[in-house]
Amino acid sequence: MYGRHIIRKYRENPDIKSLKTGEGVNFSEFAEFVHNSDSEFMDWHWKQYDMLCHPCLIYYDFIGHFENLYTEADQLLNILQVSDKVQFPRNKTSSYKLPTKVLAKEYLNSLSKQAKEKLYDKYKHDFELFGYSMEDYL
């Protein structure tokens, strides 16, 4: 949906196939697209969480972090006192996957210092709200 637009706008000398299909967007191109996007109209997959979930306006009893998904899901089920009746599903068929932080570091290391700073600026409030530090990912 966004690939053709990103390639057309952010890739130098795109080939005809990528312009036609939108396939092969690299992280650097995507990061530039996100940085230049109006936050209010961003796709919910990469919209800032403070704009999506409004944690300053809504009192949440529990906020989990994806990198702790299974542990925190079990904690939540215990808090709700349903852990004896409900289990959070585990993906038993997938092969070993790299931890989220490792993948994030790989992607961020592919960016220039300036591109990292621009991306961080876009999500700075989310980092601060949810206890993350950019240094953890560099």
PLY file of the C-alpha trace (Angstrom):
ply
format ascii 1.0
element vertex 138
property float x
property float y
property float z
element edge 137
property int vertex1
property int vertex2
end_header
0.00 0.00 0.00
2.80 2.44 0.87
5.73 0.85 -0.95
5.29 2.52 -4.33
4.92 5.93 -2.74
7.99 5.42 -0.53
10.13 4.17 -3.41
9.01 6.97 -5.72
9.74 9.64 -3.14
12.80 8.35 -1.26
14.78 6.09 -3.60
17.37 7.46 -5.97
17.05 5.89 -9.42
14.30 3.36 -8.66
13.85 0.57 -11.17
10.58 0.07 -13.04
9.68 -3.12 -11.16
9.97 -1.55 -7.71
7.98 1.49 -8.84
5.28 -0.81 -10.15
5.10 -3.26 -7.25
6.35 -1.22 -4.28
8.40 -4.22 -3.17
11.80 -3.97 -1.54
11.45 -0.84 0.59
14.49 -0.75 2.86
14.44 0.45 6.45
16.23 3.70 5.65
13.55 4.63 3.10
10.79 3.63 5.49
12.35 5.64 8.35
12.52 8.74 6.15
8.89 8.25 5.14
7.81 7.92 8.79
9.82 10.96 9.83
8.19 13.08 7.12
4.66 11.81 7.75
2.09 13.88 9.58
1.59 12.05 12.88
-2.13 12.68 12.89
-2.60 10.77 9.63
-0.07 7.97 10.13
-1.05 4.33 9.78
-1.81 2.84 13.18
0.98 0.26 12.76
3.63 2.95 13.21
1.69 5.79 14.80
3.03 7.04 18.11
1.41 5.17 21.01
0.61 8.31 22.93
-1.58 9.37 19.99
-3.03 5.91 19.46
-3.79 4.76 23.02
-3.86 8.10 24.87
-2.12 6.87 28.05
-2.20 10.37 29.51
-6.00 10.56 29.18
-6.98 6.99 30.01
-6.00 5.28 33.23
-4.70 1.85 32.27
-4.38 -0.79 34.97
-1.72 -2.68 33.05
0.70 -1.73 30.30
2.93 -4.48 28.96
6.02 -4.43 26.78
6.16 -6.64 23.72
9.67 -7.88 24.50
8.24 -9.35 27.74
5.03 -10.60 26.13
4.80 -14.08 27.63
5.96 -13.14 31.12
3.69 -10.11 31.34
0.72 -11.95 29.81
1.05 -14.56 32.55
1.30 -11.79 35.17
-1.86 -10.16 33.82
-3.78 -13.45 33.86
-2.71 -13.91 37.49
-3.80 -10.38 38.39
-7.16 -11.08 36.76
-7.30 -14.37 38.67
-8.01 -16.40 35.54
-4.66 -18.13 35.05
-6.17 -21.49 36.01
-8.81 -21.10 33.26
-7.02 -19.17 30.51
-3.54 -19.44 29.03
-1.86 -16.95 26.77
-1.13 -18.80 23.50
2.49 -19.66 22.78
3.67 -19.96 19.20
4.97 -23.52 19.24
5.52 -23.87 15.51
7.88 -20.97 14.91
11.60 -21.44 14.87
13.86 -19.37 17.12
13.33 -15.67 16.56
15.73 -12.92 17.48
14.63 -10.82 20.45
12.93 -7.54 19.58
15.80 -5.45 20.95
18.36 -7.32 18.82
16.30 -6.78 15.67
15.72 -3.12 16.52
19.47 -2.62 16.96
20.14 -4.21 13.57
17.63 -1.96 11.82
18.77 1.19 13.62
22.42 0.44 12.90
21.57 0.52 9.19
20.65 4.22 9.53
22.89 7.26 9.55
23.27 9.15 12.83
21.04 11.92 11.47
18.32 9.44 10.41
18.41 7.81 13.88
17.99 11.20 15.53
15.05 12.09 13.29
13.33 8.78 13.98
13.95 9.13 17.71
12.52 12.66 17.68
9.34 11.30 16.11
8.91 8.73 18.90
10.65 10.54 21.78
7.50 10.93 23.84
6.73 7.21 23.52
10.26 6.32 24.61
9.90 8.49 27.68
6.35 7.40 28.55
7.10 3.70 28.44
10.56 3.69 30.00
12.76 3.11 26.96
16.07 4.74 26.15
17.51 5.16 22.67
20.90 4.19 24.07
19.51 0.69 24.67
19.12 0.32 20.92
22.42 1.76 19.69
0 1
1 2
2 3
3 4
4 5
5 6
6 7
7 8
8 9
9 10
10 11
11 12
12 13
13 14
14 15
15 16
16 17
17 18
18 19
19 20
20 21
21 22
22 23
23 24
24 25
25 26
26 27
27 28
28 29
29 30
30 31
31 32
32 33
33 34
34 35
35 36
36 37
37 38
38 39
39 40
40 41
41 42
42 43
43 44
44 45
45 46
46 47
47 48
48 49
49 50
50 51
51 52
52 53
53 54
54 55
55 56
56 57
57 58
58 59
59 60
60 61
61 62
62 63
63 64
64 65
65 66
66 67
67 68
68 69
69 70
70 71
71 72
72 73
73 74
74 75
75 76
76 77
77 78
78 79
79 80
80 81
81 82
82 83
83 84
84 85
85 86
86 87
87 88
88 89
89 90
90 91
91 92
92 93
93 94
94 95
95 96
96 97
97 98
98 99
99 100
100 101
101 102
102 103
103 104
104 105
105 106
106 107
107 108
108 109
109 110
110 111
111 112
112 113
113 114
114 115
115 116
116 117
117 118
118 119
119 120
120 121
121 122
122 123
123 124
124 125
125 126
126 127
127 128
128 129
129 130
130 131
131 132
132 133
133 134
134 135
135 136
136 137
